[in-house]
Amino acid sequence: METLSPSADRIGAALRALRRAYSAETGDKTALAIKCLQAVIAELEADGVSAEDLRPLADLEGLVARGERRAASPSPSPSPSTSTSPSPTETKRDRRHSSAPSEILLARAAVLIDLLVRSGQDENEAAQSVMRRLMAAGVPAPARGGDSRGWRRLLEFRHTLLHGGGPEDAKHEYRIFAREIDAIPPAERVSRVLDERLWDRRRKPR
């Protein structure tokens, strides 16, 4: 029996989990296709595939998502004078795929790595897990760093903060968010931060 590479094994496991979840819950094939594309993109990016090489897949994910939104909310056919430019929501989504993440967001991601490391994960494993979550949320890997792998660049950013370096606003955010996490009961920290995406300032806590 042929043995799969670690990368192929992770991708296969993610796709199987998504297929089970979506077939059991909604049967929505379009939503499943979007999630599967996001999972594949995240895994390939974590393995060092460049954002430029992954752009066709990211573009495809965006096209499928926009098609789903149009199907869910049909609108009258545009008149010749009607603009066909993308909506602000679509533009913002596409911009997240192409622009570098803010240093504030990277600082919060560094705190998330700290949390996973304290819960027992190896820091490389924790960084890969966080990078996959960022990619699934439409956040690209850090642009700066000495490694081709996005999760390694994220880890480099965290190491810089841990040693007192980096931009002042990022260091401030790192300290503030770490205190917010410490205020959550220990038994709830990992699940709340991951499930409620408290690391993402774009989302308001429930």
Secondary structure as GFF3:
##gff-version 3
##sequence-region A 1 206
A	DSSP	alpha_helix	6	25	.	.	.	ID=ss1
A	DSSP	alpha_helix	29	46	.	.	.	ID=ss2
A	DSSP	alpha_helix	51	72	.	.	.	ID=ss3
A	DSSP	alpha_helix	88	98	.	.	.	ID=ss4
A	DSSP	alpha_helix	103	118	.	.	.	ID=ss5
A	DSSP	alpha_helix	123	136	.	.	.	ID=ss6
A	DSSP	alpha_helix	150	162	.	.	.	ID=ss7
A	DSSP	alpha_helix	168	182	.	.	.	ID=ss8
A	DSSP	three_ten_helix	186	188	.	.	.	ID=ss9
A	DSSP	alpha_helix	189	195	.	.	.	ID=ss10
###
